[in-house]
Amino acid sequence: MAIVINEQNKTFTVSTKNSTYQMKVNCAGVLLHTYYGKKLGGEMDMSYSIKRDMVEDIPKYEAIKGDGQYSLVEVLPQELSCFGCGDYRDTALNLRHSDGSLGLQPIFHSVRTEKGKYNIPSLPAFYGDEGETLIVTLKDRVYDIFVHLYYGVFEETDVILRSMRIENKTDKPVTLEKALSLTLDFNYSEFDLITFYGRWASERDVQRVPVEHGSVQGFSTRGASGHIINPSCILCEREANEEYGNAYGFAFVYSGSFLISASKNYNNNARIVIGINPENFSFELSPNDIFCTPEVAMTFSSCGFSKISHNFHKAIRNNLCRGQYKTARRPVLINNWEGTYFDFNADKLVSMAKDASELGVEMLVLDDGWFGKRNDDHTSLGDWYANENKLGCSLSELAERINETGMKFGIWFEPECISEDSDLYRAHPDYAFKMPGRKPTLYRQQLVLDMSRKEVRDNIFMQLCNILDNANISYIKWDFNRSITDLYSCELPKDKQGEIFHRYILGLYELLDRITSKYPNILFESCSSGGGRFDLGMHYYMPQAWVSDNTDPIDRLRIQGGTSFIYPVSRMGAHVSASPNHITGRITPLETRGLVAYFGTYGLELDINKMSSVEKEEIRRQIKEFKRFYELIQYGDYYRLISPYNANSLYCSWMVVKESEALLAVVKKQNRAKAADEVVRLKGLKHNAYYSINGEGKYLGEALMSLGLPIWTDNGDYTSKLYYIKQII
Ligand code: DGJ
């Protein structure tokens, strides 16, 4: 049983295979957070661990009189922290009542469990009948405002989901000013916060900083989760590393503006809050309305970061990813973007398809520039009809011609944006976000459509259906190439403009739901100027996402390596591109470009017609090898062995392990004359089993893991090597 409700001492305990999470109703009805960490063998009320001075503080605040005025004291560990009644730390919830007063004092009301993992109306969420749900309801001490705390539990993967529903049972409207999804308090504070930061072409670098007095934050205010900080993080003890120490992983299932804030208070207690960014957020709740927050996925590991990754990877693959491509092998594709940019026609694409098909590629994806009159990025977003003059034929004819080469056909859209130079904009200038009296800010010469409006979504939906119903399309790349500015919706009254960011995301999810349900056989890949919206919200609708516009394999060591802390390889769009690389100018061996792309979806992003026959043979070999190792790579446990940031090593190395097989990848990130071999300690093997390496030798698993394996790659810059490790006894 994953959830135990103890009526006597009023504790609610959630257990997974390796972790325990507990809360307790105290004598004044306040829901305290008492524990999250390593699994507890027995059943125990963990409130004993609340520090003495905190408990002694309580009488000072007239807490135990039981007749009402309990001050939450800013040091008590709270399961839900609210603004307004004594908790001065980062809080998760704030609400303006109909009389204008601000704040809440939630007191325990009831508790219940449900079979299966809960869903969230209109929002993406983990799913699964094997899960369980705990719902704890709190009620404001004065007003009929109810807060239902939802906990979804996946025992096997150690993942707990948390979200809340705020219900207005008063007879007047109230306004949410802040509705974060998670508060997590600790009676301890020596933590580091690891976040994944970056920018365009350099997403999800790893940053580790101590949580000191004050707070450490990661956030987005751009209406999308963005390139700058990913909506995920790890909070860990100071000495924690890949396989040692207590660590907590968090990933927000949301694609809009967010806030992660980790802080330490004067009593040396740490707190982390995660949720929708309260900046530019408010939401009115009419009587009987319910506001659902998105959910935060969290997992605990007492043995470092690898386990955090394994837990998330499994849960994301099994309980978030949906549709046939959750399990079916994804086609190896060639995307024409870096091969041609805007300069193509049907003959060129068919010629690429022919060459690619002969090498084992299975799909051609036509990127930006096929619609309206688009030959550069100044025009035509919003006009989703084929540019037949440019192509030289209709889209359905092009799809047929591609299909005749034995390939599937996929296509690029940027449905959420609009060019000023488009028929759609000329007909409906009000569809784009614009503030009254101001010229809207252009990014990449384009504006953002107001997806909070149904009329706008319907227009785009109809246009997409028109394309999808008339051509044989097997894949969609759903791009979004700018952040949101000029936030103003002409459909909302002035006192509700704070709702737009969230309504935009709700609108986007509604559109994604409609389109993915109508076309269940299409493979969707999310993209946002590369990896600008690489979050679990998008993942619910689209099984894969373009990791970065930077396809340089050496930069990708950091980008994919950072991404791997939270997200599985099966989500990472990764392609082999031309050398020198278009963004970095770096020259790298084709073998290395292939090896790095294996640990993603593997595809091509170049003009295959320009490749030599030797290069084409190498691509043929790679596709064969990738297909051979597909299951192992996509579903194996992923271990980071030598970090790309390790200045003491010339290499970066990682491996995947699945049952009796493993694949070890080694990439030389820096060349040096007469470099000595390095030794890498493998992970995840069976201690007493024997293995062969690339078909040779007999190595004890224990030895490979404790003594290690000497590694090297061929002479030359950026060379790489793949070691196939197979259990033989
Ligand atoms: C940004 C994407 O990340 C690229 O792959 C490409 O699709 C361009 N947009 C096209 O405009």
Residues whose N, C-alpha, C, O or C-beta is under 5 A from the ligand:
A	BS01	DGJ	W337 D367 D368 D479 C527 S528 S529 G530 D549
